[in-house]
Amino acid sequence: MGKKRTKKKQIKAVTDRLAEQVQAENDEQLEEKVIVRESISTALNEDYENVAAEDEGLKEEAEEVAAEAPQRPNKFYLVFAIFIIVMSIVGIVSTVQFGIRTVNEIANQTSLKNEIALFLYPVVTVDPPAFKTTKEIPATVVVESAIWRIILTGDNSNYEKLYNTYMYVPAVDVEFSIKTLYGSEAVIQHQTVGSASTAFTYNEDTNTYLVPISPRYTAYSPVVTEISNVGELYTVTVEYMPPAALAMEGIKLDNSAAKTMEYTLSKSRNSMTVHSAKNATQYGDTYEY
């Protein structure tokens, strides 16, 4: 019996030691697991903090770039927008002005009126009677108006001068001026023409006219008020304005037209020709030749 008890004690002691060893090993494994768990947790926390810090840094850097980058393009776009607006305004103003000038030019035919008035000036100055064809124009009117054309619109620098007051105009130049005004059907008869104050003296021996270089005034000046045409044939209404040079101190002249005539003329690109003239008003007397 004693041996059995001793053996049980030995077995129990061995069992207890084994149990303690197993417990000790379990405790060591548990500690190792805790240490590993803490290491992993620490590593994860560090990585998270690093990643968060990096993300925060990238976010701040992106915000700085985003804040600086748009500043340069904004200034450029602003300047470009202002330029476009200014040019648009200039274009609109120019277009409006051009449109107004074009409308006024079409409505008033200013350029054409001035051109025709200048062409008819020598004729109006002489104040011819009404005529249906140029053959009906008195020869004195034909010559006198042709000489007035030379005075008003010609070049007299090559003519021989007398006392720097008169010039000698060859009859051939007068004939050329006649054809320029009236065409080839007008009657040409060289003779002294004009009035006492403005005479154009013809010299048959030299076949020249003695003409004042700068007459003091003309009888009338033309103002073209209306124009109509069919192709190259024009009908124009001309007002005869009295000469302003006749104004005297203390006397006011009437600026209204002295009379109105209606002319027909042909106009090509480089020339014009008078064809007829008739009275367009009931007042005003024509000069009798």
Secondary structure, 3 states (H helix, E strand, C coil): CHHHHHHHHHHHHHHHHHHHHHHHHHHHHHHHHHHHHHHHHHHHHHHHHHHHHHHHHHHHHHHHHHHHCCHHHHHHHHHHHHHHHHHHHHHHHHHHHHHHHHHHHHHHCHHHHHHHHHHHHHHHHHCCCCECCHHHCCHHHHHHHHHHHHHHHCCCCCCEEECCCEEEEEHHHHHHHHHHHHCCCCCCCCCCEECCCCEEEEECCCCEEEEECCCCCCCCEEEEEEEEEECCEEEEEEEEECCHHHCCCCCCCCCCCCEEEEEEEEECCCCEEEEEEEECCCCCCCCCC
